[in-house]
Amino acid sequence: MDNQVENQKVLEREEDSSPLTMYEAIAEAKRCLNCKKPLCRTGCPIENHIPDFINQLSKGNLGEARSILNLKTNLPAVCGRVCPHEKQCEGHCILGKKGAPIKIGKIEQFIADFDADMNLTRENIPPKTRGKVAVIGSGPAGLTVAGDLALQGFSVVVYESENEPGGILLYGIPQFRLPKDVVRRETKRIEELGVHFITNCIVGQDITLNQIFERGFDAIFIGTGTALAKELDIPGKEFAGVVQSSYFLRMVSMYNDGKVSKQEVSVKEGDAVLIIGAGNVAMDASRTALRMGAKSVTVLYRSTPDTITASKIEYDSAVADGVKFMWETTPIEYIGKDGKIVGLKADCVGSEIIVPADKILLAIGSKPARRIIATTQGIELNESGYVITKEKPYGMTTLKGVFAGGDVVHQPATVVLAMKEAKKVVEGIASYVDAKKLLED
């Protein structure tokens, strides 16, 4: 099949995932049984009031549906698009037993998009008199903490190393899964809550935690995620053409925004691409590589299909796009010629093989960077390099007044799981600052 026909099939699949119309959204909402014990809410990590906002939508009460939705999430347009709904809310829907669960993700996306398009009136925002909190990083965890604290009357400043907020939502998730204008719209909504963003500021380099405290902050939240991608330590790693998937995705995002030329993107038209790893990042990288013109994309994984960490919908989408998979295949050595990658030697079910490749993208996990920790005394890490936090107040590190949450504390997770953790840390920050203010008074 030639590239033109294949690209047309990809576009048709993307059209299938288009947003619901008003008629479709309300019709879908009317299918909800409004269960007395909603399993869909049980399946949602942040326990969203799912039947309630669906019920309001079924009556045409878009403003009320939006208000109910916003009780639990500051990123509804994001969650509606990228959450693994088949494992969470939709996977628990009672109608799923008949193979037709309510399209909860689509409904959430519709309400959020309608809210943005119509610019619905906001609820009153409380004055910022409760305390001052700094947030480092503007990914899912940072944005959740910032938005929730602002709604509770805290003055919040977010420090972001990039030139605009959004973190992994902006640079790590492909445009075809999460349009960048949606991310910018969501961060703008959080800014409208009174949150102030300081961009192009690297904490640990441009400013330290101690210097942030000196600016009058009562608490600091670290939500920097896992910025360092893991390397595969096998012979030949010095050859040109071995690239981190996270870096590749970031450069594609910047290319789509017109910030770099296509020449800066690692994968070229006609490349044969190998991807090592089978998580969601690997699926994103594989599908993005095809869209950048790769001749072929093959994912290598050391085990069997039932053990991959990628969600089923992301794996199925990659297969539908034309990504190939090699199971029970373990890399042994990068093969190069004249300083460039030409293939990979691997063990495939006990047999040694060489797989030709023009580019090899690594997607084998990531770990937290230590820039902040290295410039601050008193923050302890566990043996894996993740920040140690307390149960009371929830999320506080071993340094008084400094909290952490999201991927910097736990292994990399989904957007909504990072949000779930962040919401618990918000409670810890609020109780700590309240107590601090009481003692000061």
VEXNU-731860 format. One line per 8 residues: number of its first residue (from 1); for each residue x, y, z of C-alpha. Coordinates in nm, 3 decimals, padded with zeros to 5 digits. Example, Ala and Ser with C-alpha at 12.3 -4.5 7.8 and 13.67 -1.06 7.14 Angstrom:
<papas>
1> 01.230 -00.450 00.780 ~ 01.367 -00.106 00.714
</papas>
This chain:
<papas>
1> 00.000 00.000 00.000 ~ 00.150 00.337 -00.096 ~ 00.197 00.623 00.151 ~ -00.088 00.833 00.007 ~ -00.347 00.559 00.059 ~ -00.210 00.479 00.404 ~ -00.219 00.845 00.509 ~ -00.582 00.869 00.390
9> -00.673 00.571 00.611 ~ -00.505 00.737 00.909 ~ -00.705 01.057 00.847 ~ -01.029 00.860 00.825 ~ -00.955 00.697 01.161 ~ -00.887 01.039 01.311 ~ -01.219 01.165 01.175 ~ -01.387 00.874 01.355
17> -01.254 01.017 01.682 ~ -01.399 01.364 01.615 ~ -01.598 01.540 01.891 ~ -01.969 01.478 01.943 ~ -02.223 01.723 01.802 ~ -02.479 01.880 02.037 ~ -02.744 01.632 01.921 ~ -02.509 01.333 01.960
25> -02.391 01.445 02.305 ~ -02.742 01.487 02.446 ~ -02.859 01.162 02.286 ~ -02.565 00.980 02.441 ~ -02.633 01.142 02.780 ~ -02.994 01.020 02.769 ~ -02.868 00.661 02.755 ~ -02.725 00.692 03.109
33> -02.917 00.485 03.365 ~ -02.820 00.724 03.649 ~ -02.736 00.428 03.872 ~ -02.786 00.462 04.249 ~ -02.435 00.321 04.298 ~ -02.251 00.451 03.989 ~ -01.966 00.217 03.908 ~ -01.836 00.470 03.655
41> -01.750 00.704 03.942 ~ -01.580 00.418 04.127 ~ -01.363 00.362 03.821 ~ -01.259 00.729 03.799 ~ -00.934 00.797 03.991 ~ -01.055 01.147 04.090 ~ -01.413 01.027 04.159 ~ -01.572 01.269 03.915
49> -01.947 01.326 03.959 ~ -02.011 01.147 03.631 ~ -02.385 01.064 03.647 ~ -02.460 01.415 03.774 ~ -02.299 01.609 03.489 ~ -02.434 01.359 03.235 ~ -02.784 01.403 03.378 ~ -02.759 01.782 03.350
57> -02.641 01.751 02.991 ~ -02.937 01.525 02.908 ~ -03.164 01.813 03.019 ~ -02.971 02.067 02.816 ~ -02.828 02.238 03.125 ~ -02.478 02.294 02.989 ~ -02.375 02.551 03.248 ~ -02.473 02.325 03.538
65> -02.300 02.029 03.373 ~ -01.985 02.238 03.342 ~ -02.002 02.347 03.708 ~ -02.040 01.988 03.829 ~ -01.754 01.871 03.608 ~ -01.527 02.149 03.735 ~ -01.582 02.042 04.097 ~ -01.330 01.764 04.044
73> -01.109 01.860 03.751 ~ -00.934 02.170 03.619 ~ -00.847 01.988 03.295 ~ -01.174 01.842 03.159 ~ -01.090 01.897 02.792 ~ -00.761 01.713 02.845 ~ -00.906 01.426 03.050 ~ -01.189 01.383 02.801
81> -00.933 01.318 02.530 ~ -00.639 01.129 02.681 ~ -00.763 00.936 02.986 ~ -00.772 00.555 02.944 ~ -01.151 00.553 02.972 ~ -01.178 00.188 02.876 ~ -00.990 00.099 03.197 ~ -01.157 00.356 03.418
89> -01.504 00.516 03.399 ~ -01.627 00.354 03.077 ~ -01.473 00.022 03.174 ~ -01.693 00.019 03.485 ~ -02.014 00.138 03.315 ~ -02.295 -00.114 03.368 ~ -02.397 -00.080 03.003 ~ -02.053 -00.210 02.907
97> -02.178 -00.559 02.981 ~ -02.383 -00.525 02.663 ~ -02.083 -00.385 02.476 ~ -02.209 -00.025 02.464 ~ -02.085 00.176 02.765 ~ -02.173 00.546 02.785 ~ -01.912 00.751 02.597 ~ -01.811 00.936 02.912
105> -01.485 01.069 02.771 ~ -01.662 01.211 02.466 ~ -01.926 01.372 02.687 ~ -01.665 01.529 02.913 ~ -01.483 01.660 02.607 ~ -01.805 01.802 02.464 ~ -01.897 01.988 02.784 ~ -01.546 02.132 02.820
113> -01.532 02.240 02.455 ~ -01.881 02.395 02.471 ~ -01.778 02.585 02.784 ~ -01.472 02.724 02.606 ~ -01.650 02.805 02.279 ~ -01.940 02.982 02.452 ~ -01.722 03.143 02.723 ~ -01.977 03.058 02.993
121> -01.990 03.280 03.301 ~ -01.752 03.171 03.575 ~ -01.831 03.126 03.941 ~ -01.699 03.390 04.180 ~ -01.329 03.346 04.255 ~ -01.235 03.388 04.625 ~ -00.986 03.662 04.722 ~ -00.626 03.543 04.752
129> -00.587 03.593 05.126 ~ -00.522 03.242 05.259 ~ -00.150 03.214 05.179 ~ 00.110 03.212 04.902 ~ 00.223 02.894 04.727 ~ 00.483 02.837 04.453 ~ 00.433 02.551 04.207 ~ 00.728 02.415 04.008
137> 00.623 02.259 03.678 ~ 00.302 02.302 03.480 ~ 00.218 01.947 03.378 ~ -00.100 01.770 03.501 ~ 00.010 01.766 03.867 ~ 00.130 02.127 03.873 ~ -00.177 02.263 03.697 ~ -00.410 02.067 03.926
145> -00.239 02.197 04.241 ~ -00.234 02.552 04.107 ~ -00.600 02.554 04.005 ~ -00.731 02.386 04.319 ~ -00.535 02.612 04.553 ~ -00.644 02.924 04.363 ~ -01.008 02.818 04.402 ~ -00.947 02.780 04.776
153> -00.820 03.136 04.817 ~ -00.444 03.089 04.779 ~ -00.216 03.314 04.577 ~ -00.031 03.080 04.338 ~ 00.274 03.135 04.117 ~ 00.382 02.862 03.874 ~ 00.746 02.838 03.763 ~ 00.789 02.672 03.422
161> 01.118 02.603 03.241 ~ 00.967 02.615 02.891 ~ 00.846 02.934 02.721 ~ 00.480 02.848 02.784 ~ 00.293 02.636 03.040 ~ 00.161 02.287 02.974 ~ 00.453 02.055 03.041 ~ 00.410 01.704 02.903
169> 00.058 01.793 02.787 ~ 00.211 02.038 02.543 ~ 00.538 01.868 02.450 ~ 00.488 01.499 02.524 ~ 00.144 01.405 02.387 ~ 00.103 01.417 02.007 ~ -00.120 01.672 01.838 ~ -00.349 01.403 01.695
177> -00.429 01.281 02.048 ~ -00.435 01.616 02.226 ~ -00.455 01.935 02.016 ~ -00.220 02.199 02.152 ~ -00.484 02.472 02.138 ~ -00.684 02.263 02.388 ~ -00.388 02.260 02.629 ~ -00.339 02.636 02.588
185> -00.708 02.691 02.647 ~ -00.699 02.488 02.970 ~ -00.393 02.669 03.104 ~ -00.563 03.001 03.018 ~ -00.865 02.896 03.226 ~ -00.636 02.824 03.521 ~ -00.468 03.161 03.470 ~ -00.812 03.323 03.489
193> -00.848 03.178 03.839 ~ -00.573 03.417 03.943 ~ -00.273 03.188 03.892 ~ 00.041 03.366 03.773 ~ 00.283 03.183 03.539 ~ 00.656 03.259 03.522 ~ 00.801 03.089 03.213 ~ 01.159 03.038 03.091
201> 01.264 02.990 03.452 ~ 01.457 02.677 03.550 ~ 01.430 02.615 03.924 ~ 01.764 02.487 04.049 ~ 01.947 02.695 03.790 ~ 01.783 03.038 03.756 ~ 01.640 03.035 04.109 ~ 01.663 02.800 04.410
209> 01.397 02.686 04.654 ~ 01.554 02.898 04.926 ~ 01.529 03.206 04.704 ~ 01.163 03.125 04.634 ~ 01.094 03.110 05.009 ~ 01.271 03.445 05.044 ~ 01.004 03.591 04.813 ~ 00.743 03.531 05.080
217> 00.596 03.195 04.983 ~ 00.444 02.980 05.257 ~ 00.490 02.651 05.072 ~ 00.639 02.509 04.753 ~ 00.507 02.222 04.541 ~ 00.746 02.025 04.317 ~ 00.563 01.876 04.018 ~ 00.846 01.847 03.768
225> 00.769 01.492 03.657 ~ 01.034 01.255 03.526 ~ 01.243 01.470 03.298 ~ 01.532 01.229 03.234 ~ 01.476 00.944 02.989 ~ 01.646 00.614 03.064 ~ 01.927 00.491 02.839 ~ 01.975 00.139 02.703
233> 02.329 00.042 02.800 ~ 02.434 -00.185 02.513 ~ 02.728 -00.159 02.271 ~ 02.697 00.098 01.991 ~ 02.495 00.359 02.178 ~ 02.728 00.629 02.045 ~ 02.602 00.585 01.687 ~ 02.397 00.871 01.542
241> 02.033 00.775 01.504 ~ 01.967 00.648 01.857 ~ 01.713 00.898 01.992 ~ 01.492 00.926 02.300 ~ 01.122 00.904 02.211 ~ 01.043 01.190 02.450 ~ 01.292 01.415 02.269 ~ 01.150 01.312 01.932
249> 00.793 01.393 02.044 ~ 00.905 01.728 02.184 ~ 01.077 01.827 01.858 ~ 00.772 01.726 01.653 ~ 00.556 01.943 01.878 ~ 00.793 02.235 01.830 ~ 00.799 02.174 01.453 ~ 00.418 02.178 01.443
257> 00.428 02.511 01.627 ~ 00.677 02.651 01.375 ~ 00.951 02.684 01.637 ~ 01.200 02.454 01.458 ~ 01.243 02.336 01.101 ~ 01.151 01.984 00.989 ~ 01.522 01.917 00.952 ~ 01.548 01.931 01.333
265> 01.311 01.634 01.369 ~ 01.498 01.304 01.404 ~ 01.275 01.088 01.182 ~ 01.300 01.167 00.813 ~ 01.068 01.075 00.528 ~ 01.137 00.720 00.414 ~ 01.312 00.610 00.736 ~ 01.279 00.259 00.873
273> 01.218 00.317 01.244 ~ 01.256 00.080 01.539 ~ 01.106 00.166 01.877 ~ 01.224 -00.012 02.191 ~ 00.957 -00.030 02.462 ~ 00.580 -00.077 02.463 ~ 00.428 00.185 02.692 ~ 00.206 00.476 02.592
281> 00.512 00.686 02.500 ~ 00.619 00.413 02.258 ~ 00.271 00.409 02.101 ~ 00.275 00.789 02.068 ~ 00.623 00.785 01.914 ~ 00.537 00.506 01.671 ~ 00.222 00.676 01.542 ~ 00.398 01.014 01.523
289> 00.686 00.863 01.324 ~ 00.441 00.737 01.063 ~ 00.286 01.082 01.039 ~ 00.631 01.231 00.986 ~ 00.675 01.010 00.680 ~ 00.854 00.701 00.811 ~ 00.855 00.416 00.561 ~ 00.798 00.162 00.838
297> 00.774 00.158 01.217 ~ 00.835 -00.153 01.427 ~ 00.802 -00.178 01.804 ~ 01.034 -00.424 01.979 ~ 00.930 -00.556 02.319 ~ 01.109 -00.802 02.545 ~ 00.793 -00.987 02.653 ~ 00.446 -01.081 02.529
305> 00.153 -00.856 02.423 ~ -00.042 -00.915 02.745 ~ 00.234 -00.757 02.956 ~ 00.270 -00.419 02.782 ~ 00.204 -00.104 02.985 ~ 00.035 00.084 02.699 ~ -00.343 00.112 02.721 ~ -00.540 -00.116 02.491
313> -00.687 00.173 02.294 ~ -00.342 00.318 02.227 ~ -00.206 -00.020 02.121 ~ -00.508 -00.087 01.898 ~ -00.469 00.259 01.741 ~ -00.102 00.192 01.668 ~ -00.187 -00.139 01.503 ~ -00.462 00.031 01.300
321> -00.213 00.295 01.185 ~ 00.019 00.025 01.050 ~ 00.277 -00.009 01.330 ~ 00.437 -00.355 01.339 ~ 00.533 -00.541 01.658 ~ 00.809 -00.788 01.740 ~ 00.744 -00.970 02.067 ~ 00.991 -01.144 02.301
329> 01.273 -00.951 02.140 ~ 01.563 -00.822 02.354 ~ 01.819 -00.573 02.214 ~ 02.181 -00.689 02.227 ~ 02.379 -00.434 02.026 ~ 02.330 -00.129 01.806 ~ 02.471 -00.187 01.457 ~ 02.630 00.110 01.282
337> 02.823 00.206 00.971 ~ 03.023 00.525 00.920 ~ 02.905 00.646 01.259 ~ 02.533 00.600 01.185 ~ 02.276 00.343 01.289 ~ 02.194 00.080 01.029 ~ 02.026 -00.181 01.247 ~ 01.988 -00.359 01.578
345> 02.116 -00.699 01.687 ~ 01.858 -00.867 01.911 ~ 01.761 -01.195 02.069 ~ 01.421 -01.302 01.935 ~ 01.279 -01.606 02.117 ~ 01.627 -01.752 02.156 ~ 01.753 -01.672 01.807 ~ 01.996 -01.391 01.730
353> 01.873 -01.160 01.454 ~ 01.966 -00.826 01.299 ~ 01.680 -00.585 01.228 ~ 01.763 -00.306 00.976 ~ 01.687 00.048 01.090 ~ 01.761 00.410 00.999 ~ 01.648 00.540 01.340 ~ 01.601 00.376 01.679
361> 01.374 00.549 01.931 ~ 01.403 00.457 02.299 ~ 01.088 00.443 02.512 ~ 01.201 00.240 02.813 ~ 01.099 00.477 03.090 ~ 01.218 00.791 03.263 ~ 01.335 00.915 03.601 ~ 01.331 01.246 03.792
369> 01.600 01.506 03.725 ~ 01.805 01.614 04.029 ~ 01.860 01.981 03.951 ~ 01.630 02.102 04.228 ~ 01.748 01.844 04.482 ~ 02.114 01.917 04.410 ~ 02.068 02.286 04.495 ~ 01.859 02.229 04.809
377> 01.959 02.062 05.135 ~ 01.712 01.848 05.326 ~ 01.506 01.676 05.052 ~ 01.560 01.301 05.066 ~ 01.515 01.053 04.782 ~ 01.449 00.681 04.784 ~ 01.690 00.433 04.627 ~ 01.522 00.475 04.287
385> 01.569 00.853 04.288 ~ 01.208 00.949 04.364 ~ 01.123 01.214 04.624 ~ 01.020 01.078 04.965 ~ 00.699 01.232 05.101 ~ 00.496 01.207 05.423 ~ 00.138 01.106 05.498 ~ 00.082 01.404 05.735
393> 00.067 01.665 05.604 ~ 00.014 01.464 05.288 ~ 00.281 01.515 05.023 ~ 00.535 01.707 05.232 ~ 00.896 01.612 05.164 ~ 01.160 01.578 05.433 ~ 01.213 01.956 05.402 ~ 00.957 02.162 05.591
401> 00.718 02.353 05.365 ~ 00.825 02.173 05.045 ~ 00.572 01.933 04.894 ~ 00.592 01.704 04.591 ~ 00.352 01.496 04.385 ~ 00.294 01.329 04.050 ~ 00.564 01.141 03.863 ~ 00.850 01.295 04.065
409> 00.721 01.093 04.364 ~ 00.590 00.782 04.191 ~ 00.666 00.587 03.876 ~ 00.537 00.768 03.562 ~ 00.158 00.739 03.540 ~ -00.137 00.869 03.341 ~ -00.261 01.228 03.342 ~ -00.558 01.151 03.567
417> -00.353 00.950 03.818 ~ -00.112 01.244 03.848 ~ -00.417 01.464 03.909 ~ -00.553 01.225 04.174 ~ -00.226 01.239 04.366 ~ -00.204 01.618 04.325 ~ -00.550 01.667 04.475 ~ -00.442 01.482 04.789
425> -00.130 01.700 04.810 ~ -00.350 02.011 04.782 ~ -00.519 01.907 05.107 ~ -00.178 01.865 05.270 ~ -00.056 02.207 05.151 ~ -00.376 02.381 05.262 ~ -00.366 02.227 05.611 ~ 00.005 02.307 05.648
433> -00.030 02.672 05.541 ~ -00.341 02.720 05.759 ~ -00.152 02.585 06.060 ~ 00.152 02.797 05.976 ~ -00.061 03.113 05.956 ~ -00.234 03.028 06.284 ~ 00.098 02.991 06.463 ~ 00.225 03.316 06.313
441> -00.087 03.499 06.433
</papas>
